[in-house]
């Protein structure tokens, strides 16, 4: 299984919690953006830490939304 994070740019406030948890996957300037891949557990943790729930996660194999 492999998770793909998707950023809702309209919701993102650029706090940077996702980048602190997984800097290989997220970069934050004014808004977060996905820059790479990483362990599914850390991508899911980053989505949970987002204070405005701007990160959704999709399973790359099934296309199903995993979070939220």
PEPE-V66091 format. One record per residue. N is the residue number from 1. RES is the residue in three letters. NEAR is the number of other ideal C-beta (glycine too) atoms within 8 Angstrom. Layout:
N:RES:NEAR
N:RES:NEAR
This chain:
1:UNK:6
2:UNK:8
3:UNK:12
4:UNK:9
5:UNK:14
6:UNK:9
7:UNK:11
8:UNK:9
9:UNK:7
10:UNK:4
11:UNK:8
12:UNK:12
13:UNK:7
14:UNK:9
15:UNK:8
16:UNK:8
17:UNK:10
18:UNK:16
19:UNK:11
20:UNK:6
21:UNK:10
22:UNK:13
23:UNK:7
24:UNK:7
25:UNK:14
26:UNK:14
27:UNK:8
28:UNK:11
29:UNK:6
30:UNK:3
31:UNK:9
32:UNK:14
33:UNK:9
34:UNK:10
35:UNK:7
36:UNK:6
37:UNK:5
38:UNK:8
39:UNK:6
40:UNK:8
41:UNK:6
42:UNK:11
43:UNK:14
44:UNK:12
45:UNK:10
46:UNK:16
47:UNK:15
48:UNK:7
49:UNK:9
50:UNK:13
51:UNK:7
52:UNK:8
53:UNK:8
54:UNK:11
55:UNK:14
56:UNK:10
57:UNK:14
58:UNK:11
59:UNK:13
60:UNK:8
61:UNK:6
62:UNK:4
63:UNK:6
64:UNK:6
65:UNK:8
66:UNK:8
67:UNK:9
68:UNK:5
